[in-house]
Amino acid sequence: MQKTLSVINLGSIRKNALKIKSGLKSSSFFAVVKADAYGHGAEEVSRYIEDIADGFCVAIVEEGICLRTAGITKPILVLTPPLDGYDVERARAYGLTATVNSVETAKLVGGLPCHIKVNTGMNRHGCNINELPAVLKSLPSESVEGVYSHLFAPQSDGASFAQLELFSKASRIVKTFSPKAKAHLSASGGFLRGGKFLADGVRCGILLYGYAPSGFSAEGFLPAMKVYARRTQQTRFIGGGVGYNFANENYGVISTYRCGYADGFFRGVPLGEKTLCMDSFVAKDKGELALVFDDAEKYAKKLGTISYEALTCVTRRSERVYER
């Protein structure tokens, strides 16, 4: 097998899910499994925690369809608003819940179960609060199952409480129209804030996989992924270079491992003696399997990025093995 090997501990993900659930009391837990569960495999992860989660969140309709065909029966919220009738038709066929962010989208979904996205400061998706009455008039009340927003800087007290205040106003408006609607503002950062930020539910993604957003600690949560590269050659060093760079020492025996930036690793973070190549890297011998990734946070800091990007990239061309 020439692919990298991703070993994913489903037991760790399950423990993280239970820890989130235990901190919610009466609030609902929506497990975010978009981007193939942040590289961990959406179908396997969702099946393993479906009895814990109250529902799931995905980015696009296709991801929701994959969960349904894998046997997931819990509610699935598609976070991106539908762009056309085809999105709505597929969402309806597979029992998915749509996001409504405007009057136009409200008319497009045509009575499909939906959550209304309100813009409280992220300025990404969502209707502004003054537009909310018009959006509600375009929907049958029984189709509105939720209202939500998103904290753009959960590490900031001022920004977060300002958004909470605005979201509370929006929630009251929606619940007057549809009393059963669940209000959810927080992702992992808001969950870690606790209190009123828990609302009727939270959408946790990065914490589920053992990491925390910027400004927060993931203490007590367990990283679930390790990635290994397979050794493809062992050779006696004859001078010259290591990969595309001049050698800076006289190596004895040096090994080549099948892992490169085409696998989602970044060239600017050397895994071996010098920079990464497209499909491989050269290193002092680390055995038949070299551990190249076991902490997304540490790897991301070397690159100047975040754990989210690292996790979703490094399994691009990988063989997954699940530990239960």
C-alpha positions as CSV (number, residue, x, y, z in Angstrom):
1,M,0.0,0.0,0.0
2,Q,1.6,3.3,-1.1
3,K,-0.8,5.6,0.6
4,T,-0.1,7.3,3.9
5,L,-1.8,5.6,6.8
6,S,-4.2,7.5,9.0
7,V,-5.0,5.8,12.3
8,I,-8.2,7.2,13.8
9,N,-9.3,6.4,17.3
10,L,-13.1,6.4,17.3
11,G,-13.0,5.7,21.0
12,S,-11.4,9.1,21.6
13,I,-14.0,10.8,19.4
14,R,-16.8,9.1,21.4
15,K,-15.2,10.2,24.7
16,N,-15.1,13.8,23.4
17,A,-18.7,13.5,22.3
18,L,-19.8,12.3,25.8
19,K,-17.8,15.1,27.4
20,I,-19.6,17.7,25.3
21,K,-23.0,16.1,25.9
22,S,-22.4,16.0,29.7
23,G,-21.7,19.7,29.7
24,L,-25.0,20.6,28.0
25,K,-27.6,19.7,30.6
26,S,-30.9,20.2,28.6
27,S,-29.3,21.7,25.4
28,S,-29.0,19.7,22.2
29,F,-25.7,18.6,20.8
30,F,-25.3,18.9,17.0
31,A,-22.1,17.1,15.9
32,V,-20.4,18.9,13.1
33,V,-19.1,16.4,10.6
34,K,-18.5,18.6,7.5
35,A,-15.4,18.3,5.4
36,D,-15.5,14.5,5.9
37,A,-15.6,15.0,9.7
38,Y,-12.5,17.3,9.6
39,G,-10.6,14.5,7.7
40,H,-11.6,11.7,10.2
41,G,-14.3,10.1,7.9
42,A,-17.9,11.4,8.3
43,E,-19.7,8.1,7.9
44,E,-17.6,6.2,10.4
45,V,-17.6,9.0,12.9
46,S,-21.3,9.7,12.7
47,R,-22.3,6.0,13.1
48,Y,-20.0,5.7,16.1
49,I,-21.6,8.7,18.0
50,E,-25.2,8.7,16.6
51,D,-26.6,7.5,19.9
52,I,-24.9,10.5,21.7
53,A,-25.6,13.3,19.2
54,D,-29.0,14.9,18.8
55,G,-28.2,15.7,15.2
56,F,-25.5,16.4,12.7
57,C,-24.3,19.4,10.7
58,V,-22.7,19.3,7.2
59,A,-21.6,22.0,4.8
60,I,-23.3,20.9,1.6
61,V,-26.1,18.7,0.5
62,E,-23.8,16.0,-0.9
63,E,-22.3,15.5,2.6
64,G,-25.8,15.0,4.0
65,I,-26.6,12.5,1.3
66,C,-23.5,10.5,2.2
67,L,-24.6,10.3,5.8
68,R,-28.1,9.1,4.9
69,T,-26.8,6.4,2.6
70,A,-24.5,5.3,5.5
71,G,-27.6,4.7,7.6
72,I,-27.7,7.9,9.7
73,T,-31.3,8.7,10.8
74,K,-30.8,11.6,13.1
75,P,-31.6,15.2,11.8
76,I,-28.9,16.6,9.5
77,L,-28.7,20.4,9.0
78,V,-27.0,21.6,5.8
79,L,-25.2,24.8,6.8
80,T,-24.9,26.3,3.3
81,P,-28.2,27.8,2.1
82,P,-29.5,26.0,-1.1
83,L,-28.4,27.8,-4.3
84,D,-31.1,26.3,-6.6
85,G,-34.0,24.0,-6.9
86,Y,-31.8,21.0,-7.4
87,D,-30.3,21.5,-3.9
88,V,-33.8,21.6,-2.5
89,E,-35.0,18.5,-4.4
90,R,-32.1,16.4,-3.1
91,A,-32.4,17.8,0.4
92,R,-36.1,16.8,0.4
93,A,-35.4,13.4,-1.1
94,Y,-32.9,12.5,1.6
95,G,-34.7,14.1,4.6
96,L,-32.2,16.9,5.2
97,T,-32.8,20.2,6.9
98,A,-32.1,23.4,5.0
99,T,-30.6,26.7,6.0
100,V,-32.7,29.8,5.2
101,N,-30.8,33.1,5.0
102,S,-33.1,35.4,2.9
103,V,-36.6,35.8,1.6
104,E,-35.3,34.3,-1.7
105,T,-34.1,31.2,0.0
106,A,-37.2,31.0,2.1
107,K,-39.3,30.9,-1.1
108,L,-36.9,28.4,-2.7
109,V,-37.1,25.8,0.1
110,G,-40.9,25.6,-0.3
111,G,-41.8,24.2,3.1
112,L,-38.8,22.0,3.6
113,P,-37.8,21.7,7.3
114,C,-35.3,24.6,7.9
115,H,-33.3,26.6,10.4
116,I,-33.1,30.3,9.8
117,K,-29.5,31.7,9.9
118,V,-29.3,35.2,11.4
119,N,-26.3,37.5,10.8
120,T,-25.2,38.8,14.3
121,G,-21.8,40.0,13.3
122,M,-19.9,37.4,11.3
123,N,-21.3,38.8,8.0
124,R,-21.0,35.5,6.2
125,H,-24.3,33.7,5.8
126,G,-27.5,35.0,7.4
127,C,-30.3,37.6,7.2
128,N,-30.0,40.8,9.2
129,I,-32.4,41.1,12.1
130,N,-34.5,43.8,10.4
131,E,-35.0,41.3,7.5
132,L,-36.2,38.5,9.8
133,P,-40.0,39.4,9.7
134,A,-40.1,39.3,5.9
135,V,-38.2,35.9,5.9
136,L,-40.7,34.5,8.4
137,K,-43.7,35.7,6.3
138,S,-42.3,33.6,3.4
139,L,-42.3,30.4,5.4
140,P,-45.0,28.1,6.9
141,S,-44.5,28.2,10.6
142,E,-44.4,24.4,10.9
143,S,-41.3,24.3,8.7
144,V,-39.1,26.5,10.9
145,E,-37.3,24.1,13.3
146,G,-34.5,26.3,14.4
147,V,-32.8,29.7,14.4
148,Y,-29.0,30.0,14.6
149,S,-26.0,32.3,14.2
150,H,-22.2,32.0,14.7
151,L,-19.7,33.7,16.9
152,F,-17.0,35.4,14.8
153,A,-14.6,35.9,17.7
154,P,-15.6,33.6,20.6
155,Q,-12.4,34.4,22.5
156,S,-13.6,38.0,22.8
157,D,-15.9,38.8,25.7
158,G,-17.1,42.1,24.1
159,A,-17.9,40.7,20.7
160,S,-19.4,37.5,22.0
161,F,-21.8,39.1,24.4
162,A,-22.8,41.7,21.8
163,Q,-23.7,38.9,19.4
164,L,-25.5,37.0,22.2
165,E,-27.7,40.0,22.9
166,L,-28.6,40.4,19.2
167,F,-29.2,36.7,18.8
168,S,-31.5,36.7,21.8
169,K,-33.7,39.3,20.1
170,A,-33.8,37.3,16.9
171,S,-34.6,34.1,18.8
172,R,-37.6,35.8,20.5
173,I,-38.9,36.9,17.1
174,V,-38.6,33.4,15.6
175,K,-40.1,31.6,18.6
176,T,-43.1,33.9,18.5
177,F,-43.6,32.7,14.9
178,S,-42.6,29.0,15.6
179,P,-42.5,28.2,19.3
180,K,-40.8,24.8,18.7
181,A,-37.7,26.3,17.0
182,K,-34.4,25.5,18.7
183,A,-32.0,28.4,19.1
184,H,-28.3,27.7,18.7
185,L,-25.5,30.3,18.5
186,S,-22.4,28.5,19.5
187,A,-19.8,26.2,18.0
188,S,-16.9,24.8,20.0
189,G,-15.8,28.2,21.3
190,G,-19.2,29.2,22.5
191,F,-19.7,25.8,24.1
192,L,-16.5,26.4,26.1
193,R,-17.9,29.7,27.2
194,G,-21.0,28.0,28.6
195,G,-23.9,29.7,30.3
196,K,-26.3,31.5,28.1
197,F,-24.1,30.7,25.1
198,L,-25.4,27.1,25.2
199,A,-29.0,28.3,24.3
200,D,-31.1,25.4,23.1
201,G,-28.1,23.7,21.5
202,V,-24.6,23.9,20.3
203,R,-22.8,22.8,17.1
204,C,-19.4,21.3,18.1
205,G,-16.8,20.4,15.5
206,I,-13.2,20.9,16.3
207,L,-13.6,19.8,20.0
208,L,-15.1,16.6,18.8
209,Y,-11.7,15.7,17.3
210,G,-9.7,16.8,20.3
211,Y,-8.7,20.4,19.6
212,A,-10.0,23.9,20.6
213,P,-10.4,27.1,18.7
214,S,-8.0,30.0,19.2
215,G,-8.1,31.4,22.7
216,F,-9.4,28.3,24.3
217,S,-8.0,25.1,25.9
218,A,-8.8,21.6,24.8
219,E,-7.8,20.1,28.1
220,G,-9.7,16.9,28.8
221,F,-10.4,16.3,25.1
222,L,-8.5,13.7,23.1
223,P,-6.9,14.1,19.7
224,A,-8.0,11.2,17.5
225,M,-5.8,11.0,14.5
226,K,-2.2,9.9,13.8
227,V,-0.7,9.8,10.3
228,Y,2.1,7.5,9.3
229,A,4.3,7.4,6.1
230,R,5.6,4.1,4.6
231,R,9.3,3.7,3.9
232,T,9.9,3.1,0.2
233,Q,13.7,2.9,0.1
234,Q,16.7,2.7,2.3
235,T,20.0,3.7,0.7
236,R,23.6,4.5,1.6
237,F,24.2,8.2,1.3
238,I,26.7,9.0,-1.6
239,G,26.9,12.8,-1.1
240,G,25.1,15.6,-2.9
241,G,21.6,16.4,-1.7
242,V,18.6,15.2,0.3
243,G,15.6,15.7,-2.0
244,Y,15.9,19.0,-3.8
245,N,18.4,20.5,-1.3
246,F,22.1,20.2,-0.7
247,A,22.9,18.0,2.3
248,N,24.4,19.8,5.3
249,E,26.0,16.7,6.8
250,N,27.5,13.4,5.7
251,Y,24.6,10.9,6.3
252,G,25.3,7.2,6.7
253,V,22.0,5.5,5.7
254,I,19.1,7.6,4.6
255,S,15.4,6.6,4.0
256,T,12.7,7.8,1.7
257,Y,9.1,7.9,2.9
258,R,6.0,8.1,0.7
259,C,4.4,11.3,1.9
260,G,4.4,14.8,0.3
261,Y,2.5,17.9,-0.2
262,A,0.2,16.2,-2.7
263,D,-1.0,14.3,0.4
264,G,-2.0,17.5,2.1
265,F,1.2,18.2,4.0
266,F,2.7,21.7,3.5
267,R,6.1,22.1,1.9
268,G,7.1,24.8,4.3
269,V,7.1,22.3,7.2
270,P,9.9,19.8,6.8
271,L,9.1,16.3,7.9
272,G,12.5,14.9,7.0
273,E,16.0,16.4,6.6
274,K,14.9,19.2,4.3
275,T,11.8,20.5,2.5
276,L,9.0,18.2,1.5
277,C,8.6,17.1,-2.1
278,M,5.4,16.4,-4.0
279,D,5.1,12.8,-3.1
280,S,7.9,11.9,-0.7
281,F,10.4,13.1,1.9
282,V,13.9,12.0,2.9
283,A,14.9,11.4,6.5
284,K,17.2,9.5,8.8
285,D,15.8,6.1,9.1
286,K,12.6,6.0,11.2
287,G,11.6,2.4,10.5
288,E,9.1,1.0,8.1
289,L,6.4,3.3,9.3
290,A,7.3,6.9,10.3
291,L,5.0,8.9,12.4
292,V,4.6,12.2,10.6
293,F,1.5,13.6,12.3
294,D,0.0,13.1,15.8
295,D,-0.8,16.6,17.0
296,A,-2.6,19.0,14.6
297,E,-2.0,21.9,16.8
298,K,1.8,21.6,16.9
299,Y,2.0,20.9,13.2
300,A,-0.3,23.9,12.5
301,K,1.9,26.2,14.6
302,K,5.0,25.3,12.6
303,L,3.1,26.4,9.5
304,G,1.4,29.5,10.9
305,T,-2.1,28.0,10.4
306,I,-4.7,26.3,12.6
307,S,-5.6,22.7,13.4
308,Y,-8.7,22.8,11.3
309,E,-6.7,23.2,8.1
310,A,-4.1,20.6,9.1
311,L,-6.8,18.0,9.9
312,T,-8.7,18.5,6.7
313,C,-5.6,18.4,4.5
314,V,-3.5,15.5,5.7
315,T,-5.9,12.7,4.8
316,R,-6.3,13.7,1.2
317,R,-4.6,10.6,-0.1
318,S,-4.6,8.4,2.9
319,E,-5.7,4.9,3.9
320,R,-7.8,5.1,7.0
321,V,-7.7,2.6,9.8
322,Y,-10.2,2.9,12.6
323,E,-9.6,1.9,16.2
324,R,-12.7,1.3,18.3
